[in-house]
Amino acid sequence: MREVIRQIRVASAQGLYYLALYGALTLPDICGALESQNGRSSGPKYKAWLGANVPGQAAQAEQIYGLRCSLMHQGRAMPKGSHFPIAFTAPGTGQLHNPSTVVDGDQVGWLSIEIFVEEVTNAAEGWLERVEGNTIVQRNLEKFARLRPDGLPPHVSGPVIA
């Protein structure tokens, strides 16, 4: 899990903004699933985790979940049920974060990629530190996809992610 968080941060720092956003938008799903009895995520678990762990996005949990759905599944930055898109500002282009603007009746919500990725990765890291001793989280982490340097004997002996 820590390696996933690290790679999301690296993607953001290296200007791989699509990967950074996709990663940051999936972290609440992963964390919600890890602390879930059945090991699965859901919309309500996503929104509850985001609301409890990312204070800067708690009021927009419904919209962020909708953004996650539309961006991950349709490649659109238009949250489900929203009448306006979300635009992401890259570092160096201004740090609009969490406001929305209306020009001639056209509304856009703004998120800074850099700030959003930092908020979510910091929250996931802090959450993991608080819950990694939890038996449900430990059980679900055993099934978490990770680098296995010795492979999956007897199938393969080289490094794999599984």
LOVEXDREN-730742 format. One record per residue (C-alpha): residue number from 1; x, y, z; residue in three letters. Coordinates in steps of 0.02 Angstrom, whole numbers, plus 50000, padded with zeros to 5 digits. Layout:
NUM	X	Y	Z	ALA
...
% end
This chain:
1	50000	50000	50000	MET
2	50140	50121	50041	ARG
3	50218	50087	49872	GLU
4	50055	50132	49784	VAL
5	50049	50296	49880	ILE
6	50232	50330	49839	ARG
7	50205	50299	49654	GLN
8	50053	50414	49647	ILE
9	50160	50553	49722	ARG
10	50301	50518	49600	VAL
11	50178	50525	49454	ALA
12	50118	50696	49512	SER
13	50294	50762	49538	ALA
14	50348	50701	49366	GLN
15	50202	50782	49277	GLY
16	50109	50618	49246	LEU
17	49948	50702	49295	TYR
18	49824	50576	49225	TYR
19	49908	50435	49321	LEU
20	49920	50541	49478	ALA
21	49736	50587	49469	LEU
22	49677	50411	49432	TYR
23	49783	50347	49576	GLY
24	49723	50480	49699	ALA
25	49542	50451	49650	LEU
26	49558	50264	49683	THR
27	49641	50278	49855	LEU
28	49476	50307	49948	PRO
29	49407	50150	49862	ASP
30	49558	50047	49912	ILE
31	49560	50111	50091	CYS
32	49373	50088	50109	GLY
33	49388	49910	50047	ALA
34	49537	49870	50160	LEU
35	49440	49917	50316	GLU
36	49281	49830	50256	SER
37	49223	49665	50328	GLN
38	49193	49596	50153	ASN
39	49351	49674	50080	GLY
40	49253	49766	49946	ARG
41	49225	49947	49906	SER
42	49062	50039	49871	SER
43	49003	50215	49841	GLY
44	48948	50240	50022	PRO
45	49115	50171	50088	LYS
46	49212	50285	49969	TYR
47	49117	50440	50023	LYS
48	49126	50395	50208	ALA
49	49314	50366	50198	TRP
50	49342	50529	50104	LEU
51	49232	50625	50225	GLY
52	49321	50553	50377	ALA
53	49500	50566	50313	ASN
54	49514	50711	50191	VAL
55	49440	50863	50280	PRO
56	49470	50977	50131	GLY
57	49358	50868	50024	GLN
58	49229	50809	50152	ALA
59	49094	50930	50095	ALA
60	49121	50874	49914	GLN
61	49127	50686	49947	ALA
62	48976	50653	49836	GLU
63	49048	50757	49695	GLN
64	49223	50680	49711	ILE
65	49146	50506	49705	TYR
66	49049	50557	49549	GLY
67	49210	50625	49475	LEU
68	49299	50461	49513	ARG
69	49161	50365	49424	CYS
70	49153	50477	49270	SER
71	49342	50498	49251	LEU
72	49385	50315	49280	MET
73	49245	50239	49177	HIS
74	49207	50365	49040	GLN
75	49363	50475	49038	GLY
76	49254	50626	49079	ARG
77	49283	50755	49214	ALA
78	49096	50778	49238	MET
79	49037	50708	49406	PRO
80	48885	50596	49398	LYS
81	48730	50700	49425	GLY
82	48825	50863	49409	SER
83	48780	50997	49286	HIS
84	48957	51064	49271	PHE
85	49129	50992	49240	PRO
86	49279	50986	49355	ILE
87	49440	51058	49286	ALA
88	49611	51017	49357	PHE
89	49747	51146	49367	THR
90	49925	51087	49341	ALA
91	50067	51157	49447	PRO
92	50126	51325	49386	GLY
93	49958	51371	49308	THR
94	49876	51441	49463	GLY
95	49818	51350	49616	GLN
96	49630	51360	49607	LEU
97	49571	51226	49726	HIS
98	49391	51188	49778	ASN
99	49304	51344	49710	PRO
100	49191	51351	49561	SER
101	49174	51492	49437	THR
102	49029	51546	49328	VAL
103	49056	51644	49168	VAL
104	48905	51683	49058	ASP
105	48807	51545	49146	GLY
106	48944	51415	49117	ASP
107	49002	51340	49283	GLN
108	49166	51248	49313	VAL
109	49231	51173	49477	GLY
110	49419	51184	49505	TRP
111	49542	51065	49587	LEU
112	49730	51084	49591	SER
113	49808	50919	49540	ILE
114	49956	50948	49654	GLU
115	49852	50994	49807	ILE
116	49720	50859	49778	PHE
117	49850	50721	49758	VAL
118	49940	50783	49914	GLU
119	49779	50789	50016	GLU
120	49726	50614	49970	VAL
121	49897	50530	49981	THR
122	49932	50611	50150	ASN
123	49761	50554	50211	ALA
124	49790	50375	50150	ALA
125	49961	50369	50231	GLU
126	49895	50435	50397	GLY
127	49746	50317	50390	TRP
128	49861	50168	50358	LEU
129	49969	50213	50508	GLU
130	49814	50220	50618	ARG
131	49732	50058	50559	VAL
132	49869	49939	50505	GLU
133	49855	49844	50669	GLY
134	49669	49814	50640	ASN
135	49634	49629	50606	THR
136	49513	49664	50464	ILE
137	49638	49779	50378	VAL
138	49778	49652	50405	GLN
139	49671	49513	50331	ARG
140	49628	49619	50178	ASN
141	49808	49678	50155	LEU
142	49862	49496	50138	GLU
143	49764	49494	49975	LYS
144	49828	49665	49917	PHE
145	49918	49665	49749	ALA
146	50103	49695	49779	ARG
147	50275	49656	49711	LEU
148	50321	49477	49745	ARG
149	50509	49468	49707	PRO
150	50512	49278	49711	ASP
151	50365	49262	49592	GLY
152	50222	49140	49618	LEU
153	50302	48969	49635	PRO
154	50276	48848	49554	PRO
155	50203	48956	49414	HIS
156	50344	49082	49392	VAL
157	50504	49119	49486	SER
158	50536	49299	49429	GLY
159	50465	49458	49506	PRO
160	50279	49486	49480	VAL
161	50145	49601	49547	ILE
162	50004	49492	49612	ALA
% end
